[in-house]
Amino acid sequence: MPMIDALWPEDALTPEAEAGLVKELTNILIHAEGYDPGNRIAQGVTVLYLHRPAAVYVAGERSPLPRYRIVPSAPEGQYTDTSRKALVRAVTEAVARAENRPLEDVAPRVWVFPTEIPDGTWGSRGSIWTLPDIHSLLEGEAERDVGAARLARRRRETARTTLAAALDAASTGHADE
C-alpha cells in the first residue's frame, strides 16, 4: 500500500506531462518496493497526494523555477539502501523527463525523501496492516513469509547500525553525548 506525497507548483508542468509524471512516480514506487508495476492490486492501493504550494522560496527569494518535493512512504522493511538510492535516482530522472530538460538542470530542484513507516503503524481500511499482511495482499497468502523476512532483514540492519554507533561512542569515551 505505497503512498506518495508530492509537492510542486500548479504551473510547473503541462497537464499531459503532469499526468505522465504521476503515473511514472506510481510505477517507480511500486517497483522500489519490489513489486511488479503491472500488478493491478498494487496499482489499486498506491495513492499519490499532489500538494500545491502557493510559493517556494530559496534564500528568501521566490524560486524562478519549479521545485519538487517527493515523499514516497512505504511500510518498514520495503526499502534497502540499494532500492532507496535507485528510487531517488528514478524519481529525479522522471521529473527531468516531465520537464523535458537535462537531468543536470533539473536534479538540483528535486528533493526525494523515501520514508518507512514503522511496522504496526500503517493503517488503512480501518485496520493496522503489517508488512506480512501487505505482502500477502499484493503477492498472495503463500508469499506472506517473504514480507516477514523483509521486515526481519530491515530490523537486523537497524540493530547493526545502532550497535555500531553505541560501540563507537563507548570506545571514544563519548557515550554521554
KEVO-81544 format. One record per residue (C-alpha): x negated, y, z. Coordinates in steps of 0.05 Angstrom, whole numbers, plus 5000, padded with zeros to 4 digits. Each point is the difference from the previous one (the first is absolute). Layout:
% residues N
XYZ;...
//
This chain:
% residues 177
500050005000;495050524978;501450735008;496850624970;500550725023;497850434942;499350755001;499050454940;503150654976;506450014958;496550244937;493749585005;502049534944;504949944943;506249595018;497549434956;493050015030;502950025070;504649414987;494149614972;495750175060;505449795050;500749324965;492549914995;499050175073;505249485018;496449474960;493250205027;502449935072;503349324988;493549764967;495850285058;504149595048;498349374961;506749904965;501949984926;502950674978;504749594957;503249705063;507150274999;500749935075;493650395012;502550544952;506750035035;497050125069;494650494980;502250715014;496750664980;502150645035;498150614960;499050625042;499550684968;495650495038;502250724991;492750204993;493149715009;494250435024;492549894997;495450455040;506150435016;501650124927;505749694960;497149434958;500250174926;500349264981;504649475029;497549595058;502349295014;500649645066;501849264995;501249595063;501249274984;502349625062;499749255007;500849525058;493749855039;495849474966;501850164928;493850424984;492749804999;494250484994;499649804927;507450084986;500150695035;494350244956;503349734938;506650315020;497050695009;496549964933;506149744964;504650545029;495050544981;499449734929;507649974994;500650735019;494650184949;503949624946;506550355021;496650684993;496649774936;493450275026;493249705013;499249635066;494350475021;504750604994;505749695039;496549585053;498250595047;507550175004;502549305017;500149765072;501949285015;501149735070;501449255001;503549885066;501449345036;506049975046;498549565061;503349314996;506549995039;501650734985;502449954928;507550095004;505049914943;506949734991;501350085074;494349535019;492649975014;496149664944;493349685014;495049884945;501749264997;507450204993;498450484944;495549524964;505449475005;505150484970;495550184941;496749344986;504749485030;500549645067;494649504980;495050584999;501650275070;493349745026;496350434949;502950625034;497849735068;493049874973;499550714972;502050295067;495149565037;494450214952;501550745011;500149915076;493349644998;497150584959;502750505050;497349605059;493149964968;499850754988;502250155071;495049515029;494350294958;501750705024;500349785073;493349644994;496850604967;502650475053;497649535056;493149924969;498950744990;502350185070;505950414974;505649555023;503350585037;500850434938;
//
